[in-house]
Structures are given as structure tokens and as C-alpha cells.
């Protein structure tokens, strides 16, 4: 599968081997609204990956997670690059464009 990513005069064609889903089935618009934030981004989700159970705590609430999100995120306020949601997607981006070589995914 390939995806065309274009902003202004820059364009990058990304190729994701072994991905057979359609672009429209994984694409979402996301609105971030909160103190100091109110903007829209977009994401392209790949199939989730099963992981060992991890408990994530936020405030007084906690949630046990067994799936990892995978894919790409874009928000024009964050610059003209795509942001990976996982280590595997970052590795694909690094193979295709050197601008991602200094990027790291943590957590």
C-alpha cells in the first residue's frame, strides 16, 4: 500500500509493505480540545498489535491495555512531518526518508 503525503510544495510517497487495508478504512480526524489546545489532527491507523497487559494510570483512574496503537499522526501545528504512533511505523519512516532518523518513540 502507498500513501501520498503532501503539504505545500513538499510531497512524499510512503510505501507500507504487507498492509492491505484501504486508506479510508484507517483514516480519522481528531480534535484536541482542552486548556490551551483546540486544534485538529489526522491519523492513519494500522492494525493494532497485541502486547503483554500494561496498566496505564491517569489521575485516579487506571486502565489495563492489551493492544498497542500503530500508524501515523499529522497535525500542521507540529510541523511538516508525519509522526509515528509506534516503533514499527517509525522504522518504516526511517527507511523511506532521512528526516526521521533523529526521531524516537518512547513510552
Secondary structure as GFF3:
##gff-version 3
##sequence-region A 1 107
A	DSSP	beta_strand	2	7	.	.	.	ID=ss1
A	DSSP	beta_strand	10	15	.	.	.	ID=ss2
A	DSSP	alpha_helix	23	26	.	.	.	ID=ss3
A	DSSP	beta_strand	27	34	.	.	.	ID=ss4
A	DSSP	beta_strand	37	58	.	.	.	ID=ss5
A	DSSP	beta_strand	61	74	.	.	.	ID=ss6
A	DSSP	three_ten_helix	76	78	.	.	.	ID=ss7
A	DSSP	beta_strand	83	84	.	.	.	ID=ss8
A	DSSP	alpha_helix	87	96	.	.	.	ID=ss9
A	DSSP	three_ten_helix	98	100	.	.	.	ID=ss10
###
